[in-house]
């Protein structure tokens, strides 16, 4: 993926003489000491990162870590004290007002924590607002607004007012309003934190569904580590204005940069982060539908396994045959297709372990893991699922399939 956003050495200091504080931060003076000595607040210091086009990039941290300050540097609601902010290769932090205005109107939209809706406007009028400011015709902005109201699941509510809606529905209105301008980039500052847990989970799934369809670049702020790891393709963890670590959820869990990260993620629900591809085993033996039972037995004996998956020419899973059924089938002069099990569980490589647990419990056979083209890429035993919850890596050698 191409880089759409790039931050280089971005710092944001609040106070009357912000640049005078930079040397103190360089020397390692703490935020609290700088505030006490100078009256200046260090929001962000020396942040550098890149966000790929179409990526969900989550910035995570506790209150006061600088995450909300940083996200406002992306659209210059907070103008950096030092550093550069590149959007599609153009440094908007050091460009003119006309360039910034165009970027804000055409490339970036923001979804706020407390919705930011106009209570005197209907849902439709709220969603239309950005288009109205840009002087779209009434018919055009109405058509665009209605399309986005439907995208966020609010069709039929367009004539309601915000105070007639639940918190989750109000947040959907805010999301539809942001999407109506068709931005390349969505900035989302703790958009779900004001919602109750059930509605929050629904909105997380809704956002992932919308992202799957629209493929926007999303910068998402949260203090919730489980939310960060559920939504983020990559995650940046902040502390005291510094970006401490950037990586995929899997990378951060497996290789925390320091003790702070280890402590921060200790309560993470691994089952909702680890995916099938992280715990699966690549099959060391396969049988084709054109093969016979003798070939199946030979594969199992050579690889010291008690069952083997059956695939077609496209490597799509057709079933599984056990050593007992294969031996019995030869005695009874049956074919491979006669004895193979077809009631096996097939899962996608990106399914979470939390979703695999019930499937492993109800199945007597390994789970078949397939890719986006339905090709077999691995298998999972019950022990692999459990290992994914408590260990760094499942055992890769000497498995029994």
Residue pairs with C-beta under 8 A, 6 or more apart in sequence:
1 52
1 53
1 54
1 55
2 52
2 53
3 50
3 51
3 52
3 53
4 51
4 52
4 53
4 55
4 87
4 88
4 184
4 185
4 217
5 50
5 51
5 74
5 85
5 86
5 87
5 185
5 217
5 219
6 49
6 50
6 51
6 84
6 85
6 86
7 47
7 48
7 49
7 50
7 73
7 74
7 83
7 84
7 85
7 86
8 48
8 83
8 84
8 86
9 46
9 47
9 48
9 82
9 83
9 84
10 44
10 46
10 47
10 48
10 70
10 73
10 80
10 82
10 83
10 84
10 85
10 93
11 22
11 25
11 42
11 44
11 45
11 46
11 47
11 80
11 81
11 82
11 83
12 18
12 43
12 44
12 66
12 69
12 70
12 73
12 78
12 79
12 80
12 81
13 19
13 21
13 22
13 25
13 40
13 41
13 42
13 43
13 45
13 81
14 40
14 41
14 43
15 21
15 38
15 39
15 40
15 41
16 39
16 40
17 40
18 40
18 81
19 81
19 82
20 38
20 40
21 34
21 38
21 40
21 42
22 81
22 82
24 34
24 37
24 38
25 34
25 42
25 45
25 46
29 37
30 240
31 41
31 42
31 240
31 241
34 40
34 41
34 42
35 41
35 42
42 66
42 240
42 241
43 66
43 69
43 70
43 78
43 241
44 66
44 69
44 70
44 73
44 80
44 241
45 66
45 241
45 242
46 83
46 242
47 66
47 70
47 73
47 83
47 242
47 243
48 243
49 57
49 236
49 243
49 246
51 57
51 217
51 219
52 217
52 233
53 184
53 217
54 215
54 216
54 217
55 217
55 218
55 233
55 234
56 211
56 218
56 220
56 231
56 232
56 233
57 217
57 218
57 219
57 220
57 232
57 233
57 234
57 235
57 236
58 219
58 220
58 221
58 222
58 227
58 228
58 231
58 232
58 234
58 235
58 236
59 67
59 70
59 71
59 219
59 220
59 221
59 222
59 235
59 236
59 238
60 67
60 221
60 222
60 223
60 224
60 225
60 228
60 232
60 235
60 236
60 237
60 238
61 67
61 223
61 237
61 238
61 239
62 223
62 239
63 223
64 240
65 238
65 239
65 240
65 241
66 238
66 240
66 241
66 242
67 221
67 223
67 238
68 189
68 190
68 221
69 78
69 241
70 238
71 187
71 189
71 219
71 221
72 78
72 189
73 79
73 80
73 85
73 93
74 85
74 87
74 108
74 185
74 187
74 219
75 103
75 104
75 108
75 110
75 187
76 85
76 92
76 93
76 100
77 110
79 93
80 93
83 93
84 91
84 93
84 94
85 91
85 92
85 93
86 92
87 103
87 107
87 108
87 185
88 107
88 184
90 99
90 103
92 99
92 100
92 103
105 130
105 134
105 181
106 181
106 183
107 183
107 184
107 185
108 183
108 184
108 185
108 186
108 187
109 130
109 177
109 178
109 179
109 181
109 183
109 185
109 186
109 187
110 178
110 186
110 187
110 188
110 189
111 171
111 174
111 175
111 178
111 186
111 187
111 188
111 189
111 191
112 174
112 189
112 191
113 189
113 190
113 191
113 193
113 194
114 194
115 162
115 167
115 170
115 171
115 173
115 174
115 194
116 174
117 126
117 162
117 170
117 173
117 174
117 177
118 125
118 126
118 129
118 162
119 161
119 162
119 163
120 161
121 129
121 161
121 162
122 158
122 159
122 160
122 161
123 149
123 154
123 157
123 158
123 159
123 160
123 161
123 162
123 165
123 173
123 176
124 142
124 145
124 146
124 149
124 158
124 159
126 162
126 173
126 177
127 145
127 148
127 149
127 158
127 173
127 176
127 177
127 180
128 141
128 142
128 144
128 145
128 180
129 177
130 177
130 180
130 181
131 140
131 141
131 144
131 145
131 180
131 181
132 141
134 181
136 144
141 180
144 180
144 182
145 158
145 176
145 180
146 155
146 158
148 176
148 177
148 179
148 180
149 155
149 157
149 158
149 176
151 176
151 179
151 210
151 213
151 214
152 172
152 173
152 175
152 176
152 179
152 206
152 210
153 172
153 206
154 169
154 172
154 173
154 176
157 165
157 169
162 170
162 173
165 173
166 199
167 194
167 195
167 196
167 199
168 195
168 199
168 202
168 203
171 191
171 192
171 194
171 195
171 203
172 203
172 206
174 191
175 191
175 207
175 210
178 186
179 186
179 210
179 214
179 216
183 216
184 216
184 217
185 216
185 217
185 218
185 219
186 216
186 217
186 218
186 219
187 219
188 218
188 219
188 220
188 221
189 221
190 221
190 222
190 223
191 203
191 220
192 199
192 200
192 203
192 204
192 222
192 227
193 200
193 222
193 223
193 224
195 203
200 227
204 227
204 230
204 231
207 218
207 231
208 231
211 218
220 228
220 231
220 232
222 228
222 231
225 264
225 265
225 267
225 268
226 268
226 269
226 272
228 235
228 249
229 235
229 249
229 252
229 253
229 268
229 272
229 273
230 272
230 273
232 248
232 249
233 248
234 246
234 247
234 248
235 246
235 247
235 248
235 249
235 252
236 243
236 245
236 246
237 243
237 244
237 245
237 246
237 252
237 261
237 264
238 244
239 260
244 257
244 258
244 260
244 261
245 252
245 256
245 257
245 258
245 261
247 255
249 273
250 273
250 274
250 275
250 278
252 261
252 265
253 265
253 268
253 270
253 273
253 274
254 392
254 393
256 262
256 265
269 354
270 353
270 388
270 389
271 352
271 353
271 354
271 357
271 388
271 389
272 352
272 353
272 354
273 352
274 352
274 353
274 388
274 389
275 349
275 350
275 351
275 352
275 353
276 347
276 348
276 349
276 350
276 351
276 352
276 353
276 356
276 367
276 369
276 378
276 380
277 349
277 350
277 369
277 377
277 378
278 353
278 388
279 353
279 380
279 384
279 385
279 387
279 388
279 394
280 349
280 369
280 377
280 378
280 379
280 380
280 384
281 378
281 379
281 380
281 381
281 384
281 394
281 396
281 399
281 401
282 377
282 378
283 308
283 309
283 376
283 378
283 379
283 401
284 303
284 305
284 399
284 401
285 299
285 300
285 302
285 303
285 305
285 308
285 401
286 299
286 308
286 309
286 310
286 311
286 315
286 376
287 295
287 296
287 299
287 308
287 309
287 310
287 311
287 321
287 336
288 310
288 311
288 312
288 313
289 310
289 311
289 312
289 313
289 318
289 336
289 337
291 336
292 335
292 336
293 321
293 326
293 329
293 330
293 334
293 335
293 336
293 339
294 330
296 308
296 310
296 321
296 326
296 336
297 323
297 326
297 327
297 330
299 305
299 308
300 306
300 307
300 308
300 323
300 326
303 401
304 400
305 399
305 400
305 401
306 322
306 323
306 400
306 401
307 320
307 321
307 322
307 323
307 365
307 366
307 401
308 320
308 321
308 401
309 317
309 319
309 320
309 366
309 368
309 376
309 379
309 401
310 317
310 318
310 319
310 320
310 321
310 336
310 340
311 317
311 318
311 376
312 318
314 373
314 374
314 375
315 375
315 376
316 370
316 374
316 375
316 376
317 344
317 346
317 368
317 370
317 374
317 376
318 340
318 342
319 340
319 341
319 342
319 344
320 340
320 341
320 344
320 365
320 366
320 368
321 336
321 339
321 340
321 341
322 341
325 339
325 340
325 341
326 339
328 339
329 335
329 336
329 338
329 339
341 365
344 363
344 365
344 366
344 367
344 368
345 359
345 362
345 363
345 365
345 367
345 368
346 367
346 368
346 369
346 370
347 355
347 356
347 359
347 367
347 368
347 369
347 370
347 380
348 369
348 370
348 371
348 372
349 369
349 370
349 371
349 377
349 378
353 385
353 388
353 389
356 367
356 380
356 385
357 385
359 367
360 367
360 380
360 381
360 382
360 385
361 382
366 379
366 380
366 381
366 401
367 379
367 380
367 381
368 376
368 379
369 376
369 377
369 378
369 379
369 380
370 376
370 377
371 377
379 401
381 399
381 400
381 401
383 394
384 394
387 393
387 394
387 395
388 394
